[in-house]
């Protein structure tokens, strides 16, 4: 799985609160790609919870 963050992130922190092993919110979201495979279900949950739908899973 790959995770892409599209333009429009509002840095609300929802993804980080669900899966801080993968998502870190600063001015925008940083993705720790090394931890995606071990946290796929949480990554999917974070993408669904994004209020602006900018987390794209490929």
C-alpha contacts under 8 A as a table, 3 or more apart, distances in Angstrom:
res1	aa1	res2	aa2	distance
1	X	36	X	7.23
1	X	37	X	6.97
1	X	40	X	7.71
1	X	57	X	6.71
1	X	58	X	5.68
2	X	33	X	7.69
2	X	36	X	7.75
2	X	57	X	5.77
2	X	58	X	5.02
3	X	31	X	7.42
3	X	33	X	7.71
3	X	55	X	6.81
3	X	56	X	5.77
3	X	57	X	4.85
3	X	58	X	6.37
4	X	54	X	7.98
4	X	55	X	5.90
4	X	56	X	5.03
4	X	57	X	6.46
4	X	58	X	7.79
5	X	9	X	7.48
5	X	29	X	7.31
5	X	54	X	5.51
5	X	55	X	4.82
5	X	56	X	6.17
6	X	9	X	7.04
6	X	54	X	4.90
6	X	55	X	6.55
6	X	56	X	7.25
7	X	54	X	6.89
8	X	52	X	7.21
8	X	54	X	6.62
9	X	12	X	7.96
9	X	28	X	6.23
9	X	29	X	7.33
9	X	52	X	6.89
9	X	54	X	6.23
10	X	28	X	7.09
10	X	52	X	7.60
11	X	25	X	5.98
11	X	26	X	7.01
11	X	27	X	6.37
11	X	28	X	5.25
11	X	29	X	6.47
12	X	25	X	7.87
13	X	16	X	5.19
13	X	17	X	6.14
13	X	25	X	5.97
14	X	17	X	5.21
14	X	18	X	6.41
14	X	46	X	6.98
14	X	49	X	6.85
14	X	50	X	6.46
15	X	18	X	5.21
15	X	19	X	5.99
15	X	20	X	7.39
15	X	23	X	6.20
15	X	43	X	7.88
15	X	46	X	4.62
15	X	47	X	7.00
15	X	49	X	7.11
15	X	50	X	6.60
16	X	19	X	5.10
16	X	20	X	4.46
16	X	21	X	7.91
16	X	22	X	7.52
16	X	23	X	4.88
16	X	24	X	5.62
16	X	25	X	6.50
16	X	46	X	7.80
17	X	20	X	6.06
18	X	42	X	6.56
18	X	43	X	7.95
18	X	45	X	7.38
18	X	46	X	5.82
19	X	22	X	5.83
19	X	23	X	6.13
19	X	39	X	7.68
19	X	42	X	5.71
19	X	43	X	6.42
19	X	46	X	6.76
20	X	23	X	5.05
20	X	24	X	6.22
21	X	24	X	7.96
21	X	32	X	7.22
21	X	35	X	6.35
21	X	39	X	7.68
22	X	31	X	5.50
22	X	32	X	4.73
22	X	33	X	6.80
22	X	35	X	5.69
22	X	36	X	6.11
22	X	39	X	7.62
22	X	43	X	7.42
23	X	29	X	6.38
23	X	30	X	5.78
23	X	31	X	4.98
23	X	32	X	6.41
24	X	29	X	5.58
24	X	30	X	5.08
24	X	31	X	6.57
24	X	32	X	7.88
25	X	28	X	5.65
25	X	29	X	4.48
25	X	30	X	6.25
26	X	29	X	6.21
26	X	30	X	7.48
32	X	35	X	5.89
32	X	36	X	7.08
33	X	36	X	5.39
34	X	37	X	7.40
35	X	38	X	5.68
35	X	39	X	6.47
36	X	39	X	5.23
36	X	40	X	5.81
36	X	43	X	7.13
37	X	40	X	5.48
39	X	42	X	5.48
39	X	43	X	6.14
40	X	43	X	4.99
40	X	44	X	6.20
41	X	44	X	5.16
41	X	45	X	6.27
42	X	45	X	4.94
42	X	46	X	6.08
43	X	46	X	5.05
43	X	47	X	6.20
44	X	47	X	5.13
44	X	48	X	6.29
44	X	57	X	7.68
45	X	48	X	5.16
45	X	49	X	6.19
46	X	49	X	5.02
46	X	50	X	6.26
47	X	50	X	5.37
47	X	53	X	7.01
47	X	54	X	7.76
47	X	55	X	5.13
47	X	56	X	7.00
47	X	57	X	7.64
48	X	53	X	7.39
49	X	53	X	7.93
50	X	53	X	5.11
50	X	54	X	6.92
50	X	55	X	6.93
53	X	56	X	7.72
